[in-house]
Amino acid sequence: MLKYMNAEFYKVTHRVYPAGFLGVIVGGIALIMVLLRQNAGPGASFDFMAGALCMVLSVGLYLVVITCDMVFSDQYKYNTLKNEVAYGLPRARIYLGKLIAAAIVSVVLCAVILAFYLLLARLLFPLGAATGETMTALGQALLVAFPLWLGGMGLFHMLLFLMKGSTAASIVYVLVVGVLGGGTLELFSTFLPRLRPVIEAIQVCLLTTPFDRLLSGGPSNGLIAYAWIVGMAWLLGSTALGLIVFRKREIS
């Protein structure tokens, strides 16, 4: 497995894709931060900028589409997945190796982006009156977000293996994560009140629900535990299903 992982990391690090993605993100952050600093009022502070991160952590559910694709990119186009199977590599090793590689790449990129954001915010904005409390809340919010990102990654990784093409997998993923979590179920419950108990049960299991609760009530120990249960359920469930189907699927 270690040799296979090294090969996956070699492919990722020798592509322009990760560096280009990181450059676009940090460049966008720098531009926005400088514009905010130039137009900020006297009350703007590092505390506000750090606290604002809690409001956008759900974006990570969609960024996993990019980080997973960095590892899986063009597997069907160049028949590399077929070659790996034909070479005799265990399918579980192929599936889990790419998933672990995608997770590590995602964590590294996320750490770099967050560190860059906080460092730039510290350089451009003065400390507020409650920096310690703000950073504690941000740390708790990240503990809520991290397992949900992993759950989304597990789902998208499964779709990449089960569907021929990253575009189709991306569309299905956005429909599952974005549309179901974007108020569609609430609309159904309005027109079909008898189904409200079923809809509410589904909403409890969605990856977006903990983020909604984070925005409405802030981080807490109960919310962190709930997020880990939901995130790990999606990660383990999608990985188990993906392995079962991938082992039986004919790769062409």
Backbone hydrogen bonds, N-H to C=O, Kabsch-Sander energy under -0.5 kcal/mol:
donor,donor_aa,acceptor,acceptor_aa,energy
5,M,1,M,-2.7
6,N,2,L,-2.4
7,A,3,K,-1.7
8,E,4,Y,-2.0
9,F,5,M,-2.6
10,Y,6,N,-2.2
11,K,7,A,-2.0
12,V,8,E,-2.0
13,T,9,F,-2.8
14,H,10,Y,-1.1
15,R,12,V,-1.5
19,A,15,R,-0.6
20,G,16,V,-3.1
21,F,17,Y,-2.6
22,L,18,P,-2.7
23,G,19,A,-2.5
24,V,20,G,-2.2
25,I,21,F,-2.3
26,V,22,L,-2.7
27,G,23,G,-2.1
28,G,24,V,-2.3
29,I,25,I,-2.5
30,A,26,V,-2.6
31,L,27,G,-2.3
32,I,28,G,-2.5
33,M,29,I,-2.8
34,V,30,A,-2.4
35,L,31,L,-2.3
36,L,32,I,-2.5
37,R,33,M,-2.3
38,Q,34,V,-2.2
39,N,35,L,-1.5
40,A,36,L,-0.7
40,A,37,R,-0.5
44,A,41,G,-1.4
46,F,126,P,-3.3
49,M,45,S,-1.8
50,A,46,F,-2.8
51,G,47,D,-2.6
52,A,48,F,-1.8
53,L,49,M,-0.6
53,L,50,A,-0.9
54,C,51,G,-1.0
55,M,52,A,-1.2
56,V,53,L,-1.5
57,L,53,L,-0.5
59,V,56,V,-1.7
60,G,57,L,-1.7
61,L,58,S,-1.7
62,Y,59,V,-1.7
63,L,59,V,-1.6
64,V,60,G,-1.3
65,V,62,Y,-1.0
66,I,62,Y,-0.5
66,I,63,L,-0.7
67,T,63,L,-2.0
68,C,64,V,-2.5
69,D,65,V,-1.4
70,M,66,I,-1.5
71,V,67,T,-0.8
71,V,68,C,-0.7
72,F,68,C,-2.4
73,S,69,D,-2.2
75,Q,72,F,-1.6
78,Y,74,D,-2.0
79,N,76,Y,-0.5
80,T,75,Q,-0.9
81,L,75,Q,-1.2
83,N,79,N,-2.1
84,E,80,T,-2.2
85,V,81,L,-2.0
86,A,82,K,-2.8
87,Y,83,N,-2.1
88,G,85,V,-1.3
89,L,84,E,-1.7
94,I,90,P,-2.0
95,Y,91,R,-2.8
96,L,92,A,-2.8
97,G,93,R,-2.2
98,K,94,I,-1.9
99,L,95,Y,-1.8
100,I,96,L,-2.9
101,A,97,G,-2.3
102,A,98,K,-2.4
103,A,99,L,-2.2
104,I,100,I,-2.5
105,V,101,A,-2.6
106,S,102,A,-2.4
107,V,103,A,-2.4
108,V,104,I,-2.5
109,L,105,V,-2.5
110,C,106,S,-2.6
111,A,107,V,-2.6
112,V,108,V,-2.3
113,I,109,L,-2.5
114,L,110,C,-2.8
115,A,111,A,-2.4
116,F,112,V,-2.4
117,Y,113,I,-2.4
118,L,114,L,-2.6
119,L,115,A,-2.5
120,L,116,F,-2.5
121,A,117,Y,-2.4
122,R,118,L,-2.2
123,L,119,L,-2.0
124,L,120,L,-2.1
125,F,121,A,-2.2
134,T,130,A,-2.3
135,M,131,T,-2.6
136,T,132,G,-2.0
137,A,133,E,-2.3
138,L,134,T,-2.3
139,G,135,M,-2.4
140,Q,136,T,-2.2
141,A,137,A,-2.3
142,L,138,L,-2.3
143,L,139,G,-1.6
144,V,140,Q,-1.3
145,A,141,A,-2.3
146,F,142,L,-2.8
148,L,144,V,-0.7
149,W,145,A,-2.4
150,L,146,F,-2.0
151,G,147,P,-2.1
152,G,148,L,-2.4
153,M,149,W,-2.4
154,G,150,L,-2.5
155,L,151,G,-1.9
156,F,152,G,-2.6
157,H,153,M,-2.7
158,M,154,G,-1.9
159,L,155,L,-2.0
160,L,156,F,-2.2
161,F,157,H,-1.5
162,L,158,M,-1.7
163,M,159,L,-1.9
165,G,163,M,-1.7
169,A,165,G,-1.6
170,S,166,S,-2.5
171,I,167,T,-2.2
172,V,168,A,-2.3
173,Y,169,A,-2.4
174,V,170,S,-2.5
175,L,171,I,-2.1
176,V,172,V,-2.4
177,V,173,Y,-3.1
178,G,174,V,-2.1
179,V,174,V,-1.5
180,L,175,L,-1.3
181,G,177,V,-0.7
182,G,179,V,-1.1
184,T,179,V,-1.2
185,L,180,L,-0.6
187,L,183,G,-1.9
188,F,184,T,-2.1
189,S,185,L,-2.4
190,T,186,E,-1.3
191,F,187,L,-1.6
192,L,188,F,-2.5
195,L,192,L,-1.8
196,R,193,P,-1.4
199,I,195,L,-2.8
200,E,196,R,-3.0
201,A,197,P,-1.7
202,I,198,V,-2.0
203,Q,199,I,-2.5
204,V,200,E,-1.6
205,C,201,A,-0.7
205,C,202,I,-1.0
206,L,202,I,-0.5
206,L,203,Q,-1.0
209,T,206,L,-0.5
212,D,208,T,-2.0
213,R,209,T,-2.2
214,L,210,P,-2.1
215,L,211,F,-2.1
216,S,212,D,-1.7
217,G,213,R,-2.4
218,G,214,L,-1.8
224,I,220,S,-2.4
225,A,221,N,-2.2
226,Y,222,G,-2.2
227,A,223,L,-2.7
228,W,224,I,-2.1
229,I,225,A,-2.0
230,V,226,Y,-2.4
231,G,227,A,-3.0
232,M,228,W,-2.4
233,A,229,I,-1.8
234,W,230,V,-2.1
235,L,231,G,-2.4
236,L,232,M,-3.0
237,G,233,A,-2.3
238,S,234,W,-2.3
239,T,235,L,-2.0
240,A,236,L,-2.4
241,L,237,G,-2.4
242,G,238,S,-2.7
243,L,239,T,-2.4
244,I,240,A,-2.1
245,V,241,L,-2.4
246,F,242,G,-2.6
247,R,243,L,-2.0
248,K,244,I,-0.9
249,R,245,V,-1.2
251,I,249,R,-0.6
252,S,250,E,-0.6
